Amino acid sequence: MLESAKKGGNPLKVELRGKPANSSSPIVILSSGVFAPSTPNGQATANAEGITTVLSQLPIDVVSPISFADAGVSTLKTNLVVSPAAALVPAAAQRVFDIRQQGSYKIGFFGMVGVDWDVHFNTKKGGPNDLSDEHKEFLVSEAKASAKVLRTEYGVDFVVAVTNMRLSEDLLLSGATQAKGLEKVDFIFGGYDREAEGIAHPEIVMQSQKSERKGKGKVSGGWFEVTSPEIRVVKSGAAWEGLSVVEMCVKKESENLPELSSVKVTQFHRLERYPPFASLAPSVRILKTIDTVTPALANLTGQPLFVSRTKINGREAAVRHSETNLGNFIADSIMAYYDADMALFPSGAIRCDRILESVSEEKRQFEVIGADIIDCLPFQNRLVLKLVTGKAIKAALENSVSKRHADGRFLQLGGLRINASLSRPEGERIVSARWVLQEHANGTRIEEDIRDEEHYTVAMTEWLANGWGGFSMLRKGQLLQGGEAQGMTDTDLFFKTFGEWSEVDNTFISTVTGKRKQKQASVVLKEYLDNPYLSGQNSGLRAVRYKMVLGKDGEKGVPIVSPKTDGRIHFHTEGNSV
């Protein structure tokens, strides 16, 4: 959506066929996280405020509870009304709600968030089977309490929850609050949930990258339409490429509370495919707003950091399911930085969803600029080094290939080679896992099986180290390095490694490159790291340069790299995969 805004369009003002039944202006709801709030050197706040400035110029009325929390910003210059998260408000605290008048009816909004990445549920049934009883009770009680307050103290006719939760939690909330009365929640607007793609349920209309082919109703020109009295949940907002328009028909009998008699949902799965979208006139206000927030980042993001001899694959469909050269590039870099035995990097931290291929045709080299790195690694994930048992590593690898791997827990690996079979039961999918002790320039390797009781040094993100995404087995490992507030992040690692490249680095990289095939890699690396001319530099950054850099591009004056896949993650193809 922001990319469209940069081009002058405003996807929230797409002209629809016909007119809504109510002549009031529609209420615009943003029910998904909005920020990729990272720029190197601790400038996340500035970037988040910049995005907020742009969003404040769009006709958004209600925002989901953690849209701004993602940015880590406490005070924002914005005119947006944010519905607070009921699930985050202490029981004794006063709740704050958002009240909107729509025609003759008053609508009350409240926000709710889920239990983040550790929710496990049956994705085939789409039900809340694996939520804890305590969590179920908490969600339902908070929702009912919010609905009752909105009706009794604020006199609203309808109660709407704006959520940032898994589908299982939305379904739980919907089922437990649909009885007539003061505690009823009439409708739920939820953010996109990739884990729930393909699930069919009569009360859900859910935007999915696959739903144009699988959904019910009329599908044409990038949009999808369905009308039903059963609809109570709309999930929308996949990767900023979608919009849901909801029209509600109301019935009211005598003195009873009004009810929704039917709901019509029009979902735009790819706005650019909807013909009227291309004809939208540029928004001068939006263009001017963007001009005010981008100059500060121009020097940081517009300069080339390195050139690659290969296209770099950052597509979500690849990084969340398989080995990719971008994943290898990142994992090998953080492994080199900490001189670790191995590295684990969650694919959900890679967000560019594209191939980096700004190409120099004459050399077939692909330029990567700072903006590309921010696009790929937007979250400033802090990096750490932990001492972890082989048993815990194997368990982490099993979680990486579980049924929920597509939610971002699939791991890109460094220093490891695995064979897996998705046709096996969960918990038994890793066929083999081997540690690469040494890897030579000619491609030969010294490997050994990972042993349960052995301890290994593992570079990873702090998110993994804290056990998120089902990686609780990694919490117990001893923290060896990292974790400080100002510690190295994945984004910073690339800017510092390649953005602070010097002629001294180039001279010594060129010198040792010719020796790599003549000596063991460890010997050549020691010569490079111990060189007195580089003693003032971060040895970890020098180790990354040695590992990843092939030389210098004479024209652009930046390092040359060549990220590759090497078969370190292999899937057996026999049987039916999940």
Secondary structure, DSSP 8 states (H G I E B T S, - for coil): -HHHHHTT--GGG---SS--SS-S----EE-S-------TTT-HHHHHHHHHHHHHTS---EE-TTTTGGGT-S------EE--BGGGS-TTS----EEEEETTEEEEEEEEE--GGG---BTTTTB-TTS-HHHHHHHHHHHHHHHHHHHHHH--SEEEEEEE--HHHHHHHHHHT-SSSTT---EEEEE--GGGTT---TTEEE--TTHHHH-SSEEETTEEEEEETT--EEEE-GGG--EEEEEEEEE--TTS--EEEEEEEEEES-GGGSHHHHT----HHHHHHHHHHSHHHHHHHSSEEEEESS-EE--HHHHTTS--HHHHHHHHHHHHHHT-SEEEEEGGG----SEE-EEETTTTEEEEEHHHHHHHSTT--BEEEEEEEHHHHHHHHHHHTSTTGGGTT-EEEESEEEEE-TTS-TT--EEEEEEEEEE-TTS-EEEEE--TT-EEEEEEEHHHHTTGGG-GGGTTSEEEEE--TT--BHHHHHHHHHHT--HHHHHHHHHHHTTTTTS-HHHHHHHHHT-GGGTTS-HHHHHHHHHH--EE-TTT-SEEE-----SSEEE--SS---
